[in-house]
């Protein structure tokens, strides 16, 4: 802190390496004295304008790092997907998020979630129609800009609207602290999150592989094989790479490019701060399912009575089956612990600190090595080697 006109001015709301970028602080500031700055590592962090700051301390009071939110252990665990394969189209997993959004909208409510904006930036938006809610579908493996959406949520709640808010656990925590009280008309849904790379990294990647392109949309899921980065300029696909061939995707999956706070995330555990948790049901024993489910299946965890109520509202649209919570926790790493920091992380950070561009830093941080290994595995010799290994494994 510094002294300003004989009063203490807050200069740091929380340590930079702990900051999640939820920006509850920016939303709560009564004088709009908090701006968003981007540091050399791409992280968006709050910066206080001492000339505007009135020293009220509201920013620190709503900070989830300074004042952790309450978490609840899931009451039940379900494997689920939408009944209609057509309805699941465009969703990353079983289509649960889309089903929830459609239900709330049908009742006259509004929904909030991450959407790709023209130009490629991912931001949280408010959707009040099925058309606008379509933009919330599919996974975005990058941090969304929360903007002033918490303020918008508060206004909708004051106007008597039902609100569905979907985001990462840290964004849910930011919203909870910002509102400061339980809201009967608010349903909070969090995703099982690996970690979030800063938007700057993805923007730099696009600038390198598809320069001078007017990006209108992109997806990280779908296609064959699944998990591929597909980018459109509105008229055609301008980039389409499987995750093992894309430097951005590689450093996302190998745990190199997340915000620093993600590596010690306090929300990566079974107990959650949302009403409902959704994600891919990794580790699901499909052979033991009593219900017939095809394709991607979601894990759904009602954490509060309100979450159970929300799930019940869409039950007619879903095929669902109760499972043991342990199965979901064992199969989903981030329901147990934060993502591990990659061995390439220090090299990646040093490369950025030395002024290298992000694309070169990603390739140096395991990207090129993984691409080379994948390409080698797709040769005749590579495929033959895998086949021999598979045969030998049967006798071991």
Buried (B, 14 or more C-beta within 10 A) or exposed (E): EEEEEEEEBBEEBBEBEBBBBBBBBBBBBEEEBBEBEEEEBBBBBBBBEEEEBEBBEBBBBBBBBBEEBEBBEBEBBBBBBBBEEEBBEBBBBBBBBBBBBBBBBEEEBBBBBBBBBEEBBBBBBBBBEEEBBBBBBBBBBBBBBBBEBBEBBBEBBEEEBBBBBBBBBBBBBBBBBBBEEEBEBBBBBBBBBBBBBBBBBBBBBBBBBBEEBEBBBBBBBBEEEEBBBBBBBEEEEBBBBBBBBBBBBBBBBBBBBBBBBBBEBBBBBBEBBBBBBBBBBBBBEEEEBEEEBEEBBBBBBBBBEBBBEBBEBBEEBBBBBEBEBEBBBEBBBBBEEBBEBBEBBEBBBEBBEEEBEBBBBBBBBBBBBBBEEBEEEEEEEBEEEEEEEEEEEEEE
